[in-house]
Amino acid sequence: MAMTDETWAASAASPSRAKSYFQIVTVAAVLAFVGLFAWSLQLSSAGQLRSGLAPDFTLTPFDGAPVRLSDLRGKVVVLNIWASWCVPCRDEAPILESTWRAYQDKGVVILGADYVDTEPAARAFIKEFDVTYPNGPDLGSNIYRLFRARGVPETYFIDQRGNIVNTVIGPITEPVMQSTLAQLLEPGR
């Protein structure tokens, strides 16, 4: 027996079909929620990268040529993930810049990855703090995700072999910056 539009509409509107449809949608929604919850727990348990080989990435500075992390082997790299809207980032900006000026000729590269920001706001921040080390947008939050960051600012110290040796969550301080760089630049390291 072929269903006409009228018989289909009548059968679809029946209370038992509506209840069945509601149950299917409810089960699907619950399963989706459980899946998302499990996925977020897995990400949380992984935490930030604190050691091991740093994931390779390319950062294209606002003003400059692209920089690939793996091309910087042999140098100490300080990766800072920041944003212009981040209040603690304002506290650390002068420390990062003064470190760059003092260490750029000693085999240290500082890279700034601007997270979830607008270019005009980021450029204004860079200008305000007279930042001269390479800074660029973290397009698609790629670097943020690779390092499993959880907020801004976060700073990663990467040794000459490309390994993460220290991770600082929150604003970097002068003593932590100096002691970590002294360790990384020790002769014979």
QUIWO-V656491 format. One record per residue. RES is the residue in one letter. OMEGA is omega as a letter, one per 30 degrees, with the letter a starting at -180 (* if undefined). Layout:
# QUIWO-V656491
res=RES omega=OMEGA
res=RES omega=OMEGA
This chain:
# QUIWO-V656491
res=M omega=a
res=A omega=l
res=M omega=l
res=T omega=l
res=D omega=a
res=E omega=a
res=T omega=l
res=W omega=l
res=A omega=a
res=A omega=a
res=S omega=a
res=A omega=a
res=A omega=a
res=S omega=a
res=P omega=a
res=S omega=l
res=R omega=l
res=A omega=l
res=K omega=l
res=S omega=l
res=Y omega=l
res=F omega=l
res=Q omega=l
res=I omega=l
res=V omega=l
res=T omega=l
res=V omega=l
res=A omega=l
res=A omega=l
res=V omega=l
res=L omega=l
res=A omega=l
res=F omega=l
res=V omega=l
res=G omega=l
res=L omega=l
res=F omega=l
res=A omega=l
res=W omega=a
res=S omega=l
res=L omega=l
res=Q omega=l
res=L omega=a
res=S omega=a
res=S omega=l
res=A omega=l
res=G omega=l
res=Q omega=l
res=L omega=a
res=R omega=l
res=S omega=l
res=G omega=a
res=L omega=l
res=A omega=l
res=P omega=a
res=D omega=l
res=F omega=l
res=T omega=l
res=L omega=l
res=T omega=a
res=P omega=l
res=F omega=l
res=D omega=l
res=G omega=a
res=A omega=l
res=P omega=l
res=V omega=l
res=R omega=a
res=L omega=a
res=S omega=l
res=D omega=a
res=L omega=l
res=R omega=a
res=G omega=l
res=K omega=l
res=V omega=l
res=V omega=l
res=V omega=l
res=L omega=l
res=N omega=l
res=I omega=a
res=W omega=l
res=A omega=a
res=S omega=a
res=W omega=a
res=C omega=a
res=V omega=l
res=P omega=l
res=C omega=l
res=R omega=l
res=D omega=a
res=E omega=a
res=A omega=l
res=P omega=l
res=I omega=l
res=L omega=a
res=E omega=a
res=S omega=l
res=T omega=l
res=W omega=a
res=R omega=a
res=A omega=a
res=Y omega=a
res=Q omega=l
res=D omega=a
res=K omega=l
res=G omega=l
res=V omega=l
res=V omega=l
res=I omega=l
res=L omega=l
res=G omega=l
res=A omega=a
res=D omega=a
res=Y omega=l
res=V omega=a
res=D omega=l
res=T omega=a
res=E omega=l
res=P omega=l
res=A omega=l
res=A omega=l
res=R omega=l
res=A omega=l
res=F omega=a
res=I omega=l
res=K omega=a
res=E omega=a
res=F omega=l
res=D omega=a
res=V omega=a
res=T omega=l
res=Y omega=a
res=P omega=l
res=N omega=l
res=G omega=l
res=P omega=l
res=D omega=a
res=L omega=a
res=G omega=a
res=S omega=a
res=N omega=a
res=I omega=l
res=Y omega=a
res=R omega=a
res=L omega=a
res=F omega=a
res=R omega=l
res=A omega=a
res=R omega=a
res=G omega=l
res=V omega=f
res=P omega=l
res=E omega=a
res=T omega=a
res=Y omega=l
res=F omega=a
res=I omega=a
res=D omega=a
res=Q omega=l
res=R omega=l
res=G omega=a
res=N omega=l
res=I omega=a
res=V omega=l
res=N omega=l
res=T omega=l
res=V omega=l
res=I omega=a
res=G omega=a
res=P omega=l
res=I omega=l
res=T omega=l
res=E omega=l
res=P omega=l
res=V omega=l
res=M omega=a
res=Q omega=a
res=S omega=l
res=T omega=l
res=L omega=l
res=A omega=l
res=Q omega=a
res=L omega=a
res=L omega=l
res=E omega=l
res=P omega=l
res=G omega=l
res=R omega=*
